[in-house]
Amino acid sequence: MTAVEVAVRAHAALGEGPTWDSAADRLIWVDILGSRVHTYEPATGRRTVLATEQHVGAAKPRAGGGLVVNLRDGVGLYPPAASGGSTGAGGAAPFRWLHHDPVPGRRANDAAVAPDGSLWCGTMRYDEAPGGGTLTRIAPDGTVRPLLDDVAVSNGTGWSPDGRRVYYVDSPTRRIDVFDLDDDGLPVNRRAFTAVEDGFPDGLTVDAEGGVWVALWDGGAVRRYTPDGALDRVVPLPVRRPTACAFGSTGLTDLYITTARTGLARPHPLSGSLLVVPGAGKGLPQPPFAG
């Protein structure tokens, strides 16, 4: 496996949620606490930054262009013209709420788009209190379906290549769980997929072979597990707090990794940067949000 490289040198407080936007050949990622949505085009090096008015847990491409964002007070939409971003924080981009649900002391966290084009969005309390977070399905028309209502830190979510299973992380459990999906694409039969040591599981992605890659907060690594839950690979990183990973670039062969600086008394110089492992594997195309 090729060594870890720096894709974007940055100082994000809490980088998160890398997502490959195949329609635009770019990677989208966020700085949650910095209230910023970043994009990066590997082919050209072009970068943009979109300032949001609230902490932003995730940003995903929409089928018609633009972004769906998981914000502190709910889920909202940016049109295509706004999602190109800017290099500064001034000005207000066009925006509308799709689902507005403010809860004092709670914020958005990671989110993922399901094969049917819906958004599965997680929340957590700022104090990370057990039971204070949720996992919710938002349909393209804004219809809300609660999935889990007893979560501490809702994090990585990813679907198996055949669309029959979904993997999920509530970080303090130090597990990756797996659900079967019923005929409506909803999760049933929750069980442990694997336990994680040497850190806390955070964001995850599933590759074309069904392997599950997970970033280890306070573990300084990304791990790959086989579809039966066996540890297969470990990618050591120079930073202590990787947060999430996703495949991108031409052929979906490069593994991009977001990282964080928050809470570290002496962060590594690359903490908060976007890292990449070229040729790490083969990812799955990620569907855009259908709304």
WOWO-V903507 format. One record per backbone hydrogen bond with DSSP energy under -0.5 kcal/mol. NH is the residue of the N-H (numbers start at 1). CO is the residue of the C=O. E is the energy in kcal/mol with one decimal. If there is no record, write none. Layout:
BEGIN
nh = <NH,NH>
co = <CO,CO>
e = <E,E>
END
This chain:
BEGIN
nh = <2,5,7,7,8,10,12,15,16,19,21,21,22,24,25,26,27,28,29,30,31,32,32,35,35,36,37,38,38,39,40,41,42,44,45,48,49,50,51,52,56,57,57,58,60,62,63,65,67,68,69,70,71,71,72,74,75,76,77,78,82,83,84,85,86,96,98,99,101,101,106,107,109,110,112,114,114,117,119,120,120,121,121,122,123,124,125,126,128,132,133,135,136,137,138,138,139,139,142,145,147,148,151,154,155,156,158,160,163,166,167,168,169,171,171,173,174,176,177,177,178,179,180,181,182,185,188,191,193,194,196,200,202,203,205,207,208,210,212,213,213,214,215,216,217,217,218,219,220,220,221,222,223,224,225,226,229,232,233,235,236,237,242,243,244,246,248,252,253,253,254,255,256,256,257,258,260,261,261,262,264,265,267,271,273,274,275,275,276,277,278,278,280,280,281,283,284,287,289,290>
co = <278,276,5,274,274,8,272,259,30,28,19,26,20,21,21,21,40,19,38,16,36,14,30,31,32,31,50,29,36,48,27,46,40,41,41,39,86,37,49,35,32,55,70,70,68,66,289,62,78,60,76,58,69,74,55,71,99,69,96,67,79,79,80,82,49,77,75,75,73,99,103,124,122,154,120,112,118,114,138,112,118,119,136,110,134,107,152,105,125,129,151,148,121,145,119,136,137,143,139,137,135,135,133,123,169,202,167,165,160,179,158,177,156,153,169,170,171,194,168,175,191,166,188,164,186,182,180,178,176,176,174,217,215,243,213,211,282,207,225,205,211,223,203,221,200,215,240,216,216,240,216,235,214,233,212,230,226,224,224,222,234,220,216,258,258,256,254,249,248,250,248,277,246,254,275,244,241,12,13,13,261,263,264,268,270,8,257,273,5,255,3,276,253,277,253,252,206,285,61,117>
e = <-0.7,-3.2,-0.6,-2.2,-2.1,-0.7,-1.5,-1.5,-2.4,-2.2,-0.6,-3.3,-1.0,-0.8,-0.9,-1.6,-3.1,-3.0,-2.5,-2.5,-2.5,-2.5,-0.6,-0.8,-1.0,-1.6,-2.7,-3.6,-0.5,-2.0,-2.0,-2.6,-0.7,-0.8,-3.3,-1.5,-2.1,-2.9,-0.5,-2.4,-1.0,-0.6,-3.2,-0.8,-2.6,-1.9,-2.9,-1.7,-1.6,-2.6,-2.6,-2.6,-0.9,-3.0,-1.3,-1.3,-2.3,-2.3,-2.9,-2.9,-0.7,-1.7,-0.7,-1.9,-3.0,-1.7,-2.8,-2.5,-2.9,-0.6,-2.1,-3.1,-2.5,-0.8,-2.0,-0.5,-2.5,-2.3,-2.5,-3.3,-0.5,-0.7,-2.8,-2.4,-2.1,-2.3,-0.6,-2.6,-1.6,-1.9,-3.7,-2.5,-2.4,-2.8,-3.2,-0.5,-0.6,-2.9,-2.4,-2.5,-2.6,-2.3,-1.8,-1.1,-2.7,-1.2,-1.8,-2.3,-2.0,-1.9,-3.6,-2.5,-1.9,-1.8,-0.6,-2.2,-2.1,-2.6,-3.0,-0.5,-2.9,-2.6,-2.7,-1.6,-2.7,-2.2,-2.8,-1.6,-3.0,-1.7,-2.9,-2.8,-2.2,-3.3,-2.2,-2.7,-3.1,-1.9,-2.7,-3.1,-0.6,-2.7,-2.5,-2.4,-2.4,-0.8,-0.7,-2.2,-0.9,-1.7,-0.6,-1.8,-2.5,-2.4,-2.7,-2.9,-2.6,-3.3,-1.5,-3.3,-0.7,-2.5,-0.6,-2.8,-0.9,-2.0,-2.4,-2.5,-0.6,-0.6,-2.0,-2.2,-3.3,-0.7,-2.6,-1.8,-1.8,-0.5,-1.8,-2.6,-1.8,-0.6,-0.6,-2.0,-2.4,-2.7,-2.9,-0.6,-2.5,-2.4,-0.5,-0.6,-1.2,-1.1,-1.5,-3.3,-0.7,-0.5,-2.9,-2.2>
END
